[in-house]
C-alpha cells in the first residue's frame, strides 16, 4: 500500500474513499420509458454517474464506466466489488502487521474503504466503513464518529471541485456521445492527479463544487416552477 498512502485520522485501516460523480447530460432521444433510467430524481435532471475511488489525499485511484443517472450508488459499487477488493488487499508484510480495527476479523486480508450513507450494508461485500444513517438511534459517540468520517470524505468534494475548475467538459452539461464519456473522464482524472503533484487540494475547491451543485439545483427548481406556472396558465385559458 506504499506506506498506507495517507493515514486516516480516525481509522488507520482506511485506505480508500468511494463516491459517485454525477454529471448532467442531454436527454437521450427515444420514448420516455427508454430514457427515464438516465433521469436522477436526486439531481432533478438527466445525467451520467461514475464511481470514483480515492486515496485519502484525494488522488484518483480508479474510475468506473459510466452508468445512467437513475442507477443507485450502491448498485454501482456492487458491480465493481472485485476491483475494489483487489485494491484493498494487503501485501504479505501488511498482513503480519497488527490490525484490530473495525471489521478486521471479518476481512483480515483487506484494508478498509470509507463510504457515505448510501453504502450502508457494504460490509456484507468488503471492509466497508460507512457513515451511519440519521434515522438510526445514534448515541453521542455515533454522532461524533459520523462527523469525523464526514471530514475524511470532504477530500472527494475537493477533488471534484478541482476537476470542475480545470476541465470545462466536466463542469458543463455533457452533450457528446455517451460512448466517449469514460475516456474523457479518465483522461481528465489522470491530468487532475498530475496537477495535484505541485498543487495539493484545498478546502475552497470543495466549496466551489458544493456551490456548483447548489446552483444546478436552484436552476432546476426555478425551471420546474416556471413549467408549473405555464401549465396552470394554459389550464385556466382552456
Buried (B, 14 or more C-beta within 10 A) or exposed (E): BEEBBBEBEBBEBBBBBBBBBBBBBEEBEEEEEEBBBBBBEEBBBBBBBBBBBBBBEBBBBBBBBBBBBBBEBBEBBBBBBEBBBEBBBBEEEBEEEEBEBBBBEEBEEBBBBBBBBBBBEBBEBBBBBBBBEEEEEBEEEBEEBBEBBEEBBBBBBBBBBBBBBBBEBBBEEBEEEBEEBBEBBBEBBEEBBEBBEEEEBEEEBBBBBBEBBEEBBEEBEEEEEEEEEEEEEEEEEE
